[in-house]
Amino acid sequence: MRERLKALREAAAQVADAAATTAPPPIKVAPGLAGSLRAARQLLAEEKLARAPDFAGRVAVVAITRHAITLAGKVVAALPDARLHVPEKFLAEAERCAPGAVVAYAGKTGDELGRLFGTVDGIVAIFSLGALVRLIAPHLKSKETDPAVVVLDEEGRFAIPMLSGHLGGANALAGRLAVVLGATPVLTTASDVRETLAVDLLGRELGWALDATHEALVHASAAVVNDEPVALVQEAGSPDWWTRHANGRRGPLPANLTRFDRLEDVDPARYAAVLIVTQRALPGNYADALAGRCVIYRPQEDA
């Protein structure tokens, strides 16, 4: 019996080895079907890109190694107003990857980043996060004026919004690159991680104008992410803003937000902050009671 089992095991092993080393027969696809499959894949890719977050503005893609330049070509192709910035020694390689969209610079990469800070809306850097921190530190001014900065690793596995995630749009830019490259967006802003309300982005995609002091924005944002009671009053503008808010929200409104149709229905003493979507001036008594904790959004007439 033992000899027979041994022989069966040896025979099974031989069959397994043969199966592993024998290539499967090639699958033949009719030319017409192959073309249809390519068209279907292209359509799916376009639909996926259409659902990706938008980033409107001039983008500088900075790559300083040959491997990074290869990835940068894909990034430039996916962003309508992007240019690839490379050291002069890589000009030929860069032109092959992004023909007609290359800027070659002499000197240090840190100096080039300094020049870009005042001229572009977004920077995509394909090199180490730590190096980028050191290079851009001397050029930082404020969250209202600094460009969006996103870091990519050379393999295109992670898209990290490093600077101006909300106001500058780095989170949206990282989200778009994640779709294009199949990367993972690494978001660290509290409102995005928890998919709650981003106070500084409410109505932005609808063209609403933000009317608040920096202190009020900070106070209201902290109240939202810390689950304090917040009143949201909407007297104007489209009510269809939540699903498109901050690159898209999937769940319901946060439980700590209470919606109202009229400011007069709000008791200021009950809420840590009040967000108001309106086209009118605040009544004097409310302006005083809500000083430092009120954020106003001004919709356009048809938004």
VENLIN-V333549 format. One record per run of one state. SS is the DSSP state (2 for helix, 1 for strand, 0 for the rest). FROM is the first residue (numbers start at 1). TO is the last residue. If there is no record, write none. Layout:
BEGIN
ss:SS from:FROM to:TO
ss:SS from:FROM to:TO
END
This chain:
BEGIN
ss:0 from:1 to:1
ss:2 from:2 to:21
ss:0 from:22 to:30
ss:2 from:31 to:50
ss:0 from:51 to:58
ss:1 from:59 to:63
ss:0 from:64 to:65
ss:2 from:66 to:78
ss:0 from:79 to:81
ss:1 from:82 to:87
ss:2 from:88 to:97
ss:0 from:98 to:101
ss:1 from:102 to:105
ss:0 from:106 to:108
ss:2 from:109 to:117
ss:0 from:118 to:121
ss:1 from:122 to:126
ss:0 from:127 to:128
ss:2 from:129 to:139
ss:0 from:140 to:147
ss:1 from:148 to:152
ss:0 from:153 to:157
ss:1 from:158 to:163
ss:0 from:164 to:169
ss:2 from:170 to:181
ss:0 from:182 to:183
ss:1 from:184 to:186
ss:0 from:187 to:189
ss:2 from:190 to:193
ss:0 from:194 to:198
ss:2 from:199 to:201
ss:0 from:202 to:203
ss:2 from:204 to:206
ss:0 from:207 to:208
ss:1 from:209 to:211
ss:0 from:212 to:213
ss:2 from:214 to:225
ss:0 from:226 to:229
ss:1 from:230 to:234
ss:0 from:235 to:244
ss:2 from:245 to:247
ss:0 from:248 to:256
ss:1 from:257 to:260
ss:0 from:261 to:262
ss:2 from:263 to:265
ss:0 from:266 to:267
ss:2 from:268 to:270
ss:0 from:271 to:272
ss:1 from:273 to:277
ss:0 from:278 to:283
ss:2 from:284 to:289
ss:0 from:290 to:293
ss:1 from:294 to:298
ss:0 from:299 to:303
END
